């Protein structure tokens, strides 16, 4: 099994309050394969997620946010 860590950045259309981020982080961190979920301190509308791509897909993480009611997108670098 491949245990390589992959990182993605998710963009929320509006800046997140601390409470909103904590709610998102709780949902994301309970996803199998997710290693960490952090908010960018300079740009609060960006969330960085480290995960094992062999266990979870980026689209699954994005869909979690949209099901929570956030207008979100994947940022490709």
C-alpha positions as CSV (number, residue, x, y, z in Angstrom):
1,X,0.0,0.0,0.0
2,X,1.3,3.5,-0.9
3,X,1.5,5.8,2.1
4,X,2.7,8.9,0.3
5,X,1.3,12.1,1.6
6,X,-0.5,14.4,-0.8
7,X,-1.4,18.1,-0.1
8,X,-4.3,20.1,-1.5
9,X,-5.6,23.6,-1.0
10,X,-9.3,24.1,-0.8
11,X,-10.7,27.7,-1.4
12,X,-13.9,28.8,0.3
13,X,-15.6,31.7,-1.4
14,X,-15.7,33.8,1.8
15,X,-13.2,34.2,4.7
16,X,-13.9,31.7,7.5
17,X,-14.5,32.5,11.1
18,X,-12.6,30.4,13.7
19,X,-15.9,28.6,14.5
20,X,-16.5,27.8,10.8
21,X,-13.0,26.5,10.3
22,X,-13.2,24.3,13.5
23,X,-16.5,22.8,12.2
24,X,-14.8,22.1,8.8
25,X,-11.7,20.7,10.3
26,X,-13.7,18.3,12.5
27,X,-15.5,16.9,9.4
28,X,-12.3,16.7,7.3
29,X,-10.2,15.2,10.0
30,X,-12.7,12.4,10.6
31,X,-12.2,11.3,7.0
32,X,-10.2,8.1,6.6
33,X,-6.8,8.9,5.1
34,X,-6.7,12.6,6.2
35,X,-3.5,13.4,8.1
36,X,-4.1,17.1,8.9
37,X,-6.3,20.1,8.1
38,X,-5.1,23.6,8.6
39,X,-6.3,27.1,7.9
40,X,-4.0,29.6,6.2
41,X,-3.5,32.3,8.8
42,X,-2.9,35.1,6.2
43,X,-5.8,34.1,3.9
44,X,-8.6,32.6,6.0
45,X,-10.5,31.4,3.0
46,X,-7.8,28.8,2.2
47,X,-7.7,25.3,3.9
48,X,-4.7,23.1,3.5
49,X,-5.3,19.3,3.8
50,X,-2.6,16.6,3.9
51,X,-3.9,13.2,3.1
52,X,-3.0,9.7,1.8
53,X,-4.3,9.7,-1.8
54,X,-4.5,5.9,-1.8
55,X,-7.2,6.1,0.9
56,X,-9.2,9.2,0.0
57,X,-9.7,11.4,-3.1
58,X,-9.5,15.2,-3.2
59,X,-13.0,15.3,-4.7
60,X,-14.3,13.5,-1.6
61,X,-12.9,16.3,0.6
62,X,-14.3,19.0,-1.6
63,X,-17.7,17.3,-1.6
64,X,-17.7,17.3,2.2
65,X,-17.4,21.1,2.2
66,X,-20.1,21.6,-0.4
67,X,-22.5,19.3,1.5
68,X,-21.8,21.5,4.6
69,X,-23.1,24.5,2.6
70,X,-19.8,26.2,1.6
71,X,-19.0,27.3,-1.9
72,X,-15.6,25.7,-2.3
73,X,-13.2,24.8,-5.0
74,X,-9.8,23.0,-5.4
75,X,-6.8,25.2,-6.0
76,X,-4.3,23.8,-8.5
77,X,-0.8,25.0,-8.2
